[in-house]
Amino acid sequence: MTVPTLTLTLLGASGSGKTAYLHGMYNRLSMGVQGYYLYTTDPDLDLDLAEDWARLRRTGAMPKATSERPISYEFVFRRGMRDLMTIDCVDFRGNAALDRRGAADDVALLEDRLMRSDSIVLALDSEHVAEWIKAGAPGNLDRDDDPMEISRFSRAISRVFSTRLADGDPVPGVTVLLTKADLLAERTGLRASEALQTAGRNLPKLVPVLAGDEAEGVTVALCAVQLGDFGAAGEATVDASRIAPKNLHLPIIFSLRHYLSEGIVRNRQEMGRLAESIDASRGELAALSQGLFGGLFKGAQKNSARQEIDRLLGNSSATSDDLRRAQERCRELDEELRGVAVFRDGRLLTD
């Protein structure tokens, strides 16, 4: 089975923690989590990420926010020694999705990137999500008072989906990433699991374009992650002794799971088309063999028909093998995603 390349784009308001998450995710997965590993294809970039993490461990200095120049990463995601996918990842600054066109070069770059993305990660600061939960998890947040900028990001993401669906193309999977998840319990007064379940049940009100009744074709996962138990510490510096990463690998697991599930749908469709073509070619061969002399003078045409049948059968066998392997991988990944809230077409599948 060919190793797929997945195009992943990170979104989030300034200060949402997406850049810090990316660093933590890489550090965690480069050491291995449940047999899964992540490495950069560029050894210098690996050193850059390692040095940033080491600085955080020594001094508590958080990674610097992304500037107007987006940061590109190429990762290889593995299970043991087996490559599962290559990840083409780009981290944009928070305001790239919020500024007017022409305000900066990365605005147009982000628009183009989103249209090509297989996976979108929308980072929301758990501090703001906790305040939303305390307020009763209302719907229709006022965009003027929403520090998460959900309305603006929803507009950008919905444009991608409407275009893809209209063209009949696969749509990206979306991860709603609750960063700084230690704040969910601290700010709501609930147990962390209760706060996360509340967010999951009410996700259609928080991001209706992704999980509401009209979220046609959308598959979205809610993943709460943290680098540590930092509480309400400032963005620039944290208490390094409280570093305690949790669930940093889950968004990557979900991205691969969704990518494979889209491939399974396409493989099944291709199997159907191949079956129809095989039947048609066999019918053509049977017709050539009929007649008074059984197609005696149609040897070349019959040979051509047999070769076409053999070719189609070979393609069908290869597609069937790809389908079987993808299904096996999906079952493995489902074990890792157990307990993660997933919505499809506006319906909660798991909680």
Secondary structure as UniProt FT lines:
FT   STRAND          5..12
FT   TURN            14..15
FT   HELIX           18..31
FT   TURN            34..35
FT   STRAND          36..40
FT   HELIX           43..59
FT   STRAND          71..79
FT   TURN            80..81
FT   STRAND          82..91
FT   HELIX           94..97
FT   TURN            101..102
FT   HELIX           105..116
FT   STRAND          119..125
FT   HELIX           126..134
FT   TURN            135..136
FT   HELIX           143..145
FT   TURN            147..148
FT   HELIX           150..167
FT   STRAND          173..179
FT   HELIX           182..188
FT   HELIX           192..201
FT   HELIX           203..206
FT   HELIX           208..211
FT   TURN            213..214
FT   TURN            216..217
FT   STRAND          219..224
FT   STRAND          226..228
FT   TURN            231..232
FT   HELIX           240..242
FT   STRAND          243..246
FT   TURN            248..249
FT   HELIX           250..288
FT   TURN            292..293
FT   TURN            296..297
FT   HELIX           299..336
FT   TURN            337..339
FT   STRAND          341..344
FT   TURN            345..346
FT   STRAND          347..350
//
